[in-house]
């Protein structure tokens, strides 16, 4: 009886595992094919290869991507926010084709960004740091202020944020392709929450499409894992030591109040510390800033042009400007 029970259990498990294995290989091949369609190039630097992708034309804009992403994630995060710009998106240390040098720091990453700009013959540039990519973007502003026209931090990893800590060792269980794929495939609602969409947020079809595209852009995961580990155990917590008061670059911070990952309040405090900075506070949208494209697009256009958006209320708080969109707008 017991022998037949275990035989049946083994047979049933095999029936589940075999189709899952086939689907996993199929999805992995599809992810690799998507990545292969991205035109990626790399330059040798003192920190190893720095890979990047670019899209569009116009004034150049450097985008420092978030955790679990890469150069294609950097491109994905801004097309509707800055449609008239030449977007240059490097893969940060350890992501895709970019080297993770021994003993790397976010300061090294900032220097590698500057080396990439040299290779591309770009003097000054606007910079956006999103999520975990804010750390190296802030370092770029601190170490190479002459290279930045403007700095934008979107839902950023900043001092005091719950993201700005060394992750617990058990977190490495999620730094592997199979567990993340299982969540994506079998528990999509959990994966959506892990991507930063609040449970209470009601997504439109466009929101769901963007969220799913964002999750898809994390795969294939294996060539990103060194970068994920660097972010989780080195880079993110490093931001707590930054002298934000020394930033001399015009700076805009944008954060949603319902972001379940990074902290809206920490971004507000960071804006208070950066001389002359602006802070755009958004009511909703979570970590992906869903439904806020037009507001952010308009604010970025005005900020990059050094104008003040007419549809934004301004309240002077200390050395920075806090902004909230009109209720009806």
N, C-alpha and C positions, 0 to 999 in steps of 0.2 A: 504493500500500500504506500509506504513512505517512498520507496524507490520510484513508483509510478508518479507520485506527486511531484517529486523533484524533476523527473523527466519532463512532465507537463510544464512545470515552471520554467525549466531551461528552454523548452521549445517555444513557449510564449514569449520569453524574453528575446529569443533570437528573432521571432517575428517582428518585434518592435525595433530591435537594434539594427537589423539589416536594412529596412527601409530608411531609417534615420541616417545610417551611414551613407546610403546612396544620396539622400537629399543633402547631407552635409557636403559631400564631394561636389555635387552639382552646384550648390550655392557658392562654394569656395571658388570653383572655376568661373562662375558668373562674376564674382567680385574681382577676380584677377583680370578678367576681360574688361570690366569697367575701368580698372586702374590703368590698364594698358592703353586705353583710349586717351588718357591724359598726357599731353606733351610735357614731359619732365626733363629738365636739364640739370647739370651739376657743375659747379666750379670747385677746383681744389683750393683749399685755404690752409692756414696754419693749424686749423682745428679739424682737418680732414675735409671730406666732400660736403658741400652745402648744396642740396638739391632745391630746385624751385620750379614752379609752374607759373604761367602768366596768361592773362586773358584781357581782351579789350584794348582800347586805345585812349589817348588823352594824357592828362597829367598822371605821373606814376603814383601808386599808392601801395605801400608795403603792409601786408596782413600777417600777423603772428597768430597762428591757429591755436585751438584749444587742445585739451587732452583727448586721446584716442583718435586724433584726426591725422593731418598731414597736409601737404601742399594742396591737394584737391579739396580737402575740407576748408582750407582758407579761401579758395575760390568760391566754394558753395555758400559761404557765410555772408558774402557781401554783394552779389550781383545786382540785387534790387535796391540795395542801399546806396551803391555808388556805380550806377550803370554807365556813366560817361568817363570812367577812369581806366587807366592801364593798371590792372591789379597784379601785383607781384607777390606770390605766396610761397615763401620758403617752407620746406619741411624742417621743423626744429630738430635739435640733436636727438638722434636715436629713432627718428621717424622715417620710414620708407628708405629713401636713398641717401639720407644725411647721416654722417658719422656721429657716434657718441664717443667723444674723446675721453681718455682716462682722466678721472678727477674733474670732470666738466662742472661748470657753474653757470648760472644765468648770465653773469658778467661775460663769460666766454661766449655765450650765445649772442649777446649783444655785439661783441666785437666781430663775431662771424657774420652777423647781419651787415655790419659796416663794411666788411671785406666783400660781401656780395654786392653791395651798392658800388664799391670801387670797380668790381669786375664788370658791372653793367654800365659804368660811366655815369652814375647818377650822383649828383652832389647833395641836394636837399630833397626831402620827400615827406609826404604825410604818412603817418603810421597808425594802424589800428591793431590793438592787442585785445583778443577776445578770450575770456575765461582764463585758462591756465597760460595762454599766450601773453597775458598782460604782464607777467613777471619779467620776461625778457624785453618787452616793449618799454617798461619802466626803466630797466637798466640801460636800454639804448638812449633814452632821454637823459639819464644821469651821466652816462659815460661819453656820449657823442651828441650833445645838444645842437651842435652846429649842423648836424645832418637832418634834423627834424624841423619841418615847417609847423606841423601840428601833431599832437598825440591824442588819440581817442582810445578810451578803455571801455569795452562793452562787457557788461556782467562779469567784471574782472576778478581775478584772484588778487586781492589786496590785503594789506596788514589787518589782522583781526577777523578775517573771513573764516568760516569753518573749513574752507578748502585749504587755507594757509597753514596746514599742519603736516607733520610726517604721518603717513597713513599706518594703521596697525598692520602687523605682519600677515594676518589672515587675509588682508586685502589682495595679496598676491594671487589668491585663488581666482580672482576675477581678471587677472592680467594674463589670461590664457584664452586661446581662440574658442575651444569647445564650450566652456561654461557660458561665455557671452553669446555664442551662436544658439545654444539651448534656450537662453532667455529670450533672444530675438524671435526664435521660431515657435517655441511652445508657450511662452509667457509674454506675448507682445505688450500687454498692458503694463507689466512690470518693467519691461525694457523702456517703454515710453516715460515712465516715472524716473528711471535711472538717468535718462537723457535730460531730465530737468523740466518736464511738463507737469505742473501741479495737478493733483488729483481732482481739484475743484474746477479746473479749466476746461471749458467746453470748446473743443477744436472744430473749426470749419473744415471743409474738404481740402482747402488750400493749406491750412495749418497741418492737417494730417499728412498731406503729401510732402510738405517740407520736413516734418519730423521724421517720416520714414526715409526720405532721401538722406537726411543727416545720419540716421542709424546705419543705413546701407554704406555710407561713406567711411564707416569705421572698419570695414572689411576690404581686403584680407587683414586680419588683426596681427598675425605673426610678425610682419616687418615693422610694426609700430610698437611692439612690446618694450623694447629697450627705452624708447622715449616715454612711454607710459610710466615705467618704473622710475625713470629720472624725474619726471614731474611729481609723482606721488611721494617719493622718498628724499628728494633733494630740492628741486626747483620751487615747488609751491610754498614750502615753509620759509625759504630764503627771503621772501618778500617782506617778512616781518622786520627785517633789519634795515630796510631802505629809508634813507633820509629824504622823504617826500618833499620836505620844505626846500630842498636844494634844486628841485625841478624848475627850470627856467623856460621850458617850452610851453606854448599855449596848449592847454589840456582840457579835454572834455571827458567826463565820466558819465556813462549811461547805465541805469540799472532798473530792473523791475522789482516792485515791492513783493511780488509773490514768488520770487526765485527760490526754489527749494534747495539749491546747491550752494551758490555763493551768496554773500550777504549784501543786501541793499543798504543797510545801516553802515556796514564797513566801508562801502563805496562812498557814502555821504561823508563819513569821517575823513576818508582819504582826500576827498575834494576840499574839505576844510583846511587840510595841511598843505595842499599844493597852491602856491601863490597865484592868484588871479584865475583859478580854474573855474569851469562851469560844470554843473551837475544836473543832468536830466533825469528826473524821477518819473517812472512809468507805473501805472496802477497794476498792470497784469501782463501776461505773456510768458512768465516763467523764464528759465535759463536760455531758452531758444528765442525769447522775445517775440513770440508768436502774435500776430495781429498788430504789430507796432511798426511795420515797415515804412509806411508813409511818414509817420511822425519822425522816426529816426533819420530817414532819407532827407527830409526837409531840414532837420537840425544840423546834420552833417554838411549839407550844402552851404548853409549859412555860416557854420563854424569855419569851414575851410576857406570861405570867402571873407572871413572876419566881419560878418554882418550879424545882426540880431534878428531872430525869427519873430515876425509880428504876432504870430498866433500863440506865442508862449508867454505865460505870466512869469515875471522875474521878481525874486525876493532876495535882496542882498543879505547874506549871512556871513559876517566876518570878512575873510579875504576871498570868498568865492561867490558864485552866483548859482542859486538853486532854481530849477525850472520844473514846472509841472504842466502838462498839456491842458488846454481848456476842456471843461467838462463835456461840452457838446461837440468838441472838435475832432 
